[in-house]
Amino acid sequence: MKYMVIIEKGESGYGAYVPDLPGCIAAAETENEVRELIQEAIAFHIEGLIEAGEPVPQPSSASIFIEVPTAA
């Protein structure tokens, strides 16, 4: 399965979360690190849902980029 991941740059590093898996987050100093950690977090999150007998949400989020003109 492929889940959409949102990665945000903050003052002290990067954060990532998965809209379709509430509570599934990661934080790290670099973007590469946060990408690795969120992949591990997704696998761990899904494993926990399965062990608890809860349904695993299907990926349903989508993203697009909207281009807007900038002020001159």
C-alpha positions in Angstrom: 0.0 0.0 0.0 1.1 3.6 -0.6 0.1 6.2 1.9 0.4 9.9 1.4 3.0 11.4 3.7 3.2 15.1 4.6 6.7 16.3 5.3 7.2 19.8 6.9 10.4 21.7 7.5 10.5 23.4 10.9 13.0 25.6 12.7 14.9 22.6 14.2 14.3 19.8 11.7 11.6 18.0 9.8 8.3 16.4 10.8 6.2 13.9 8.9 2.7 12.6 9.3 0.2 10.3 7.5 -3.3 11.8 7.2 -4.9 8.3 6.7 -3.2 7.0 9.8 -4.0 9.4 12.7 -1.2 9.5 15.2 1.4 8.1 12.8 4.2 10.7 13.0 8.0 11.1 12.9 10.5 13.8 13.5 14.2 14.1 12.6 17.0 16.6 11.9 17.1 15.9 8.2 14.6 15.2 5.5 16.2 11.9 4.6 16.1 10.8 8.3 12.4 11.7 8.6 11.6 9.8 5.4 13.2 6.7 6.8 11.5 7.1 10.2 8.0 7.7 8.8 8.3 4.5 6.7 9.2 2.6 9.9 6.4 4.4 11.8 3.8 3.4 9.1 4.9 -0.3 9.3 4.8 -0.2 13.1 1.4 1.6 13.2 -0.2 -0.9 10.8 1.3 -3.8 12.8 -0.2 -2.4 15.9 -3.7 -2.1 14.3 -3.5 -5.7 13.1 -2.5 -7.0 16.5 -5.3 -5.0 18.2 -7.8 -6.5 15.7 -8.6 -3.1 14.3 -9.1 -2.4 10.6 -6.2 -0.9 8.6 -7.4 2.2 6.9 -7.0 2.1 3.1 -5.0 5.0 1.6 -7.5 7.6 0.5 -5.8 11.0 0.8 -4.5 12.8 -2.2 -2.5 15.9 -2.8 -2.0 18.4 -5.5 0.0 21.6 -6.0 -1.8 24.7 -6.9 0.1 27.4 -8.7 -0.8 31.0 -7.9 0.6 34.2 -9.3 2.9 36.1 -7.0 2.7 39.8 -6.3 5.3 41.8 -8.1 
